[in-house]
C-alpha cells in the first residue's frame, strides 16, 4: 500500500511539472485607469489556454501565463482590444 501511495505521488509530481513547463509568461502594456478596467481586462482573457492573468493599475502592465500550443499571444491581445482596451498590438 505504501508503494502505491509513493508511486502515485511521484507520478503526480512529474505530471504537474510537465504541465507547468509548457506554459509561457508574457508581459505587455494595456491601457486602463481603474479597478473596473482591471476586472474587464482580466475577464477578457479568461479563455482556454490562459492559466492566469494579472493587470496592474499602477504600471498598466498585464502579465499573462498561457499555453502556447493552445493560444497565441496575438489572440490574447486581440481579445483585450475587443473588450475595449488598447494594447501594444491592437487598438480598441
C-alpha positions in Angstrom: 0.0 0.0 0.0 2.8 2.4 0.8 4.4 1.6 -2.5 1.2 2.6 -4.4 0.9 5.8 -2.5 4.6 6.7 -3.2 4.2 5.8 -6.8 1.1 8.0 -7.1 2.9 11.0 -5.5 5.8 10.6 -7.9 3.5 10.4 -11.0 1.5 13.4 -9.9 4.7 15.4 -9.3 6.0 14.5 -12.8 2.7 15.4 -14.5 2.3 18.7 -12.7 5.9 19.7 -13.5 5.4 18.9 -17.2 2.2 20.9 -17.3 3.9 24.0 -15.8 6.9 23.7 -18.0 4.7 24.0 -21.1 3.3 27.4 -20.1 4.7 30.7 -21.1 4.6 34.1 -19.4 4.5 37.4 -21.3 4.1 40.9 -20.0 2.8 43.8 -22.1 1.2 47.2 -21.7 -2.6 47.6 -21.7 -4.4 50.9 -21.4 -6.8 51.4 -18.5 -7.2 53.5 -15.4 -9.2 51.8 -12.6 -10.2 48.6 -10.9 -13.2 48.3 -13.2 -10.7 48.3 -16.1 -8.7 45.6 -14.3 -11.7 43.4 -13.9 -12.7 43.9 -17.6 -9.1 43.2 -18.9 -8.6 40.1 -16.8 -12.1 38.8 -17.7 -11.4 39.3 -21.4 -8.6 36.8 -21.4 -10.3 34.1 -19.2 -10.2 31.9 -22.2 -9.0 28.3 -22.8 -5.2 28.2 -22.8 -4.7 31.0 -20.4 -3.7 29.8 -16.9 -3.6 33.2 -15.2 -3.6 36.9 -15.8 -2.8 40.0 -13.7 -3.1 43.6 -14.8 -1.6 46.3 -12.6 -3.5 49.6 -12.3 -0.2 51.4 -11.4 2.1 50.1 -14.1 -0.5 49.4 -16.8 1.2 46.1 -17.4 -0.6 42.8 -17.9 1.3 39.6 -17.0 -0.3 36.6 -18.7 0.6 32.9 -18.3 -0.7 30.8 -21.1 0.0 27.6 -23.0 1.4 28.5 -26.5 0.2 25.3 -28.1 -3.4 26.3 -27.2 -3.4 30.0 -27.8 -1.1 32.7 -29.2 -0.1 36.0 -27.6 -1.6 37.8 -30.6 -5.0 36.2 -29.8 -4.8 37.4 -26.2 -4.0 40.9 -27.2 -6.9 40.9 -29.8 -9.3 39.7 -27.1 -8.3 42.6 -24.8 -8.8 45.1 -27.6 -12.2 43.7 -28.4 -13.1 44.3 -24.7 -12.2 48.0 -25.2 -8.6 48.3 -24.1 -5.7 49.4 -26.3 -2.5 47.3 -26.0 0.9 47.1 -27.7 -0.5 45.2 -30.7 -4.2 46.2 -31.2 -6.3 49.4 -30.7 -9.7 49.0 -29.1 
